[in-house]
Amino acid sequence: MKKRLVASLAIATLLLGACSTTGNKKESTTDTKQVIEVSTPGELSTLDSGQYSDVNSSDMIGQVTEGLYRTNKDGDPELALAAEKPTVSEDGKTYTFKLKDTTWSNGDPVTANDFVYAYQYVVDPANASSSSNRMDIFKNASKIRRGEASVDTLGVKALDDKTLQIELESPITYLDQVLVGTPFMPKNAAFAKEKGKSYGTTTENFVGNGPFVIEDWTGTNESWKLVKNPKYWDADNVKLDEVDVQVVKEVGTGVNLFETQALDFTTLSDTYAKQYKDNKNAHYVPKSLVGYLSANQKREVTGNVKVRQAIMQAIDKKAFAEDILGDGSTALNGFVPANFAKDPKTGEDFRKENGDLLPYNVEQAQKLWAEAKQELGQDEITLEVLSADTAAAKKTIEFIQGQLEQNLPGLKINLKSVPLQNRLDLQTQGDFDIAFGTWTPDYADPINFLEFYDSKGGLNTSGYVSESYDQGLEEARTTLANDPEARWDKLKELEKQLVETDTAVIPLYQGAVAYLQSDQLKDLQIYPFGRTVSYRLAYVE
């Protein structure tokens, strides 16, 4: 066997990460190859930062592309392509960035226009980007999304090749956190225009500017490589030469490979997380990931709010988190997770302040269910729950099936598990009753969850439309930006509307990162929110 560290990382549904029960120690030599192998629980759907809608893709985009800021070893934003801190206008609305002299992996220079092109692409309604609402911090973005202004009026300008100017709708204090996010990555404008809709679909149809370049990805295969990018501006501090990625959907398979030293880094969930709980190499880290159900409101049954409320209260989330997941995940009765955002006045946690919304209550669930069936004129109802075909996702919907059929009389649940990209496509097409998914925010602000259900946002595939909810989001992004306390109250109000009143989303659990880590793999970055993992600082000892 080659003298290299082999690792397994599952990045998605439960988003876990790192290494071995015995330490997986191999013979230490001075010529240890800086090569690791990692696994992901689902296929890579795209490398287009304007088209991704899943965590797997976001993580991979983050390995091969970099924006104005990146995340440091402590999880905080630090300057990346920005050469220095931006100059800010007196009103706090205009930021001017000077860019470093950097290049794309094909040798083209990275210019300010590459940022302008990327941001305009995301906000342009013609591209149906799932991240379009994320651009609403920029001047005119919401008008552009509504078709009320042209794309070229977006508040992002290239003053010259190395000077980028950003105009905001309202001042925000956390812009650096926002700009770390995947939708704010630049694109090689000339290359992307040349490739058109093929951009980001294969290795040949993509160029990046990050720590690694991707090789051997055809768009549908289940293995590819991340190879150190010699043109990366900070290449001297990237120690790994290669990261071999393979799709491993079953946690048990990853664990078995780990135990036989075919893998030295693997994730844990359910019985495996509990089995290794007391092992010195096991780690359990809370994460701001939320597992949730989204009901299709354009269909008769799931369009009934009492049906959705009954479903939410018929699921024992605590039993699911503790008995099925067992990886440190916790029950969640709200869409904003715990220990994520604090009241600007009192420092109190958002989740604690806003309380448990529609918690587990079988009696109330059955009452609502009976009323819903009467309104629908149906006594026997069949619904289908859709998920990705990862082991964790399948276990989740199997538990949901059992709970709903047991607690809601006359309900039959069919299950449908498909590859992640197929699940995303079916949701986009509206071809589902109920879908299970996960969401991880890019920065620590409740709006990063709440704007998921913006009626004009690309991530909202549920058909949920509420003028008052959209208006509240707009206020939180703009007019309330300089009044933190009023904004905080508005965000709490919006969450209650989303979960308790309209039940547009059915939160299930707050995830955790559970993993085993080999003694030889060092400085792998696992983040509590945003992208799950970074290999930029990792190395083999």
C-alpha positions, -999 to 999 in steps of 0.1 A, spaced: 0 0 0 13 35 -8 26 55 21 -1 81 20 -28 90 44 -62 79 33 -93 96 46 -130 96 43 -153 126 47 -190 126 42 -202 162 35 -240 166 32 -272 154 47 -258 153 82 -224 169 73 -198 150 93 -161 148 93 -126 134 107 -103 100 117 -93 65 134 -101 44 165 -66 31 167 -52 64 154 -46 45 121 -9 51 125 13 41 96 50 40 94 62 76 96 88 86 70 103 118 59 89 112 24 53 109 34 32 118 4 8 147 8 -21 128 -6 -54 119 11 -86 102 0 -119 115 11 -155 104 6 -187 123 1 -222 108 6 -236 122 -27 -226 130 -62 -213 164 -72 -241 183 -90 -223 214 -102 -193 237 -98 -212 267 -108 -214 291 -78 -245 306 -94 -264 273 -98 -255 252 -68 -282 243 -42 -266 216 -21 -239 213 5 -217 189 -15 -214 213 -44 -208 243 -21 -180 224 -3 -163 215 -36 -167 250 -51 -150 263 -19 -120 240 -26 -115 253 -61 -127 289 -60 -120 319 -37 -136 353 -33 -128 386 -16 -127 368 18 -120 333 29 -124 316 63 -94 313 86 -85 284 109 -107 299 136 -137 301 113 -136 338 109 -135 359 77 -100 370 65 -89 388 33 -84 365 3 -85 382 -31 -90 415 -15 -56 431 -12 -65 451 18 -95 462 39 -120 481 17 -125 518 20 -161 526 32 -181 557 25 -194 578 54 -230 565 50 -217 529 51 -232 519 18 -203 520 -6 -173 496 -3 -143 499 -26 -120 469 -28 -85 467 -43 -77 432 -57 -45 412 -54 -27 402 -86 -40 367 -90 -48 343 -118 -73 317 -128 -61 281 -131 -59 286 -169 -36 316 -165 -61 344 -171 -59 373 -146 -87 376 -120 -103 409 -126 -130 431 -109 -152 423 -139 -151 386 -129 -169 396 -97 -194 418 -115 -202 391 -140 -207 365 -113 -230 386 -92 -250 398 -121 -254 362 -132 -269 352 -98 -293 381 -96 -305 378 -132 -340 362 -133 -332 346 -166 -307 323 -149 -331 311 -121 -303 310 -96 -312 294 -63 -291 321 -46 -306 351 -63 -322 366 -31 -287 365 -15 -278 394 -37 -305 417 -22 -279 434 0 -267 451 -32 -283 482 -46 -312 474 -70 -309 437 -66 -345 431 -54 -358 453 -82 -338 433 -107 -351 400 -94 -387 413 -98 -380 424 -133 -383 461 -124 -347 471 -133 -320 459 -157 -292 437 -145 -266 463 -153 -280 486 -126 -268 462 -99 -247 480 -73 -215 462 -83 -190 479 -106 -155 474 -119 -138 508 -117 -108 492 -133 -93 457 -136 -82 457 -100 -108 479 -83 -143 466 -74 -169 489 -60 -200 476 -41 -230 497 -33 -254 484 -7 -291 490 -2 -284 497 35 -253 495 57 -246 461 72 -221 452 98 -213 417 87 -205 421 50 -172 402 53 -192 372 66 -216 374 37 -189 377 11 -173 344 22 -204 326 9 -204 305 -22 -227 327 -43 -202 356 -39 -173 337 -57 -161 353 -89 -163 335 -123 -138 338 -152 -162 359 -172 -147 351 -207 -145 314 -200 -180 312 -185 -196 331 -214 -178 308 -238 -191 276 -221 -227 289 -216 -249 264 -199 -221 238 -199 -201 259 -174 -194 241 -142 -207 207 -154 -174 189 -159 -137 194 -153 -132 206 -189 -160 232 -185 -146 248 -154 -117 270 -143 -111 280 -107 -88 302 -87 -87 284 -53 -62 262 -35 -70 232 -57 -81 224 -92 -105 196 -100 -96 167 -123 -113 136 -137 -149 148 -130 -173 140 -159 -203 155 -142 -219 121 -135 -190 99 -121 -185 90 -85 -149 99 -81 -126 128 -89 -94 146 -77 -85 179 -62 -50 187 -71 -29 215 -56 -32 247 -78 3 260 -85 -12 293 -96 -31 299 -63 -19 332 -48 -12 314 -14 1 281 -28 31 282 -5 8 275 24 -11 247 8 6 214 19 -16 187 3 -7 177 -32 -38 158 -39 -72 150 -25 -89 120 -40 -127 121 -36 -151 92 -39 -188 88 -33 -195 65 -4 -232 66 5 -233 40 33 -218 51 66 -211 14 74 -190 11 43 -169 41 53 -164 28 88 -154 -7 76 -128 9 52 -116 30 80 -111 0 103 -91 -19 77 -70 13 71 -83 17 36 -96 50 49 -82 71 77 -109 97 79 -146 89 80 -178 102 93 -202 86 118 -240 86 123 -267 65 139 -254 32 155 -219 39 145 -219 73 163 -231 56 194 -207 27 191 -177 50 190 -189 75 215 -163 67 241 -134 62 217 -105 87 221 -104 94 184 -141 102 181 -153 138 180 -188 153 182 -191 189 172 -224 209 171 -232 224 137 -257 250 125 -271 225 100 -309 220 100 -326 189 87 -361 197 76 -392 187 55 -406 209 28 -442 203 17 -454 212 -18 -480 238 -13 -492 236 -49 -507 202 -42 -541 198 -27 -532 178 4 -499 193 13 -513 227 4 -535 225 35 -519 242 64 -535 219 89 -519 189 72 -485 205 75 -491 214 111 -503 179 119 -472 164 103 -449 187 123 -465 178 156 -467 141 149 -430 135 147 -410 127 179 -379 147 170 -361 140 203 -363 103 197 -351 107 162 -321 128 171 -311 106 201 -320 71 190 -316 72 152 -289 98 146 -270 95 178 -243 118 166 -249 147 189 -277 161 168 -306 176 187 -344 180 182 -353 214 166 -386 232 170 -378 262 148 -360 269 116 -331 289 132 -308 266 152 -296 270 187 -263 287 196 -263 304 162 -273 341 167 -276 363 198 -300 392 207 -280 424 200 -293 439 233 -294 410 258 -271 385 242 -298 358 245 -298 330 220 -324 334 192 -337 298 196 -342 303 233 -360 336 229 -383 324 202 -391 292 219 -404 258 207 -427 263 177 -453 235 172 -434 208 193 -443 171 193 -479 167 205 -497 137 191 -531 147 205 -529 181 189 -516 166 157 -545 141 155 -570 170 161 -555 190 132 -553 159 110 -590 151 115 -599 187 107 -577 187 76 -593 154 63 -627 169 68 -618 200 49 -603 179 21 -632 155 20 -608 125 23 -605 98 49 -576 78 34 -546 98 22 -513 87 5 -483 110 4 -448 104 -9 -417 116 9 -387 123 -13 -350 123 -3 -315 118 -16 -303 82 -16 -277 86 11 -278 63 41 -286 91 65 -314 105 43 -330 71 39 -329 65 76 -345 99 82 -375 93 59 -380 58 72 -384 72 107 -408 99 93 -428 72 76 -432 52 108 -441 82 129 -467 96 105 -484 63 97 -486 55 135 -498 89 147 -520 101 118 -549 77 112 -556 70 75 -523 83 62 -500 61 41 -465 72 34 -445 60 3 -408 67 2 -387 77 -28 -349 79 -26 -329 91 -56 -294 106 -63 -291 141 -49 -292 158 -82 -324 140 -91 -339 150 -58 -330 187 -65 -344 185 -100 -377 169 -88 -381 197 -63 -373 224 -88 -399 209 -111 -425 207 -83 -427 169 -87 -430 160 -50 -454 159 -20 -429 163 8 -391 165 5 -364 160 31 -333 182 29 -306 199 49 -295 235 50 -263 251 64 -260 289 65 -230 309 52 -229 334 81 -244 337 116 -275 357 110 -311 343 112 -320 358 79 -297 332 62 -323 306 71 -355 327 69 -348 340 33 -348 304 22 -386 308 18 -385 341 0 -413 336 -26 -389 348 -54 -359 330 -40 -345 301 -61 -342 278 -30 -380 280 -23 -394 251 -43 -423 246 -19 -446 271 -36 -449 291 -4 -459 327 -12 -466 353 14 -466 390 6 -462 399 43 -433 374 47 -415 388 17 -420 423 29 -407 414 63 -375 400 48 -371 431 27 -373 453 58 -348 431 76 -324 434 47 -328 472 42 -348 496 63 -341 479 96 -304 472 89 -294 502 111 -318 493 140 -305 459 153 -331 456 180 -361 463 157 -345 440 131 -341 412 157 -378 415 167 -388 413 130 -367 382 124 -384 365 154 -418 375 141 -409 361 106 -398 327 120 -430 324 139 -450 331 107 -429 307 87 -430 278 111 -459 282 135 -486 301 115 -479 291 79 -458 260 85 -440 264 52 -411 244 66 -411 215 91 -378 215 110 -366 182 124 -332 185 139 -300 205 144 -271 185 131 -236 178 144 -203 168 130 -194 133 142 -161 118 131 -131 96 137 -97 111 129 -63 96 123 -33 109 141 -16 116 108 -41 140 93 -36 175 107 -53 209 105 -84 198 85 -109 226 90 -144 216 99 -168 246 102 -199 251 124 -217 268 95 -210 277 59 -191 252 40 -184 221 59 -147 214 53 -116 230 39 -84 211 29 -64 243 24 -44 240 56 -45 202 60 -14 181 58 -2 145 64 23 142 92 
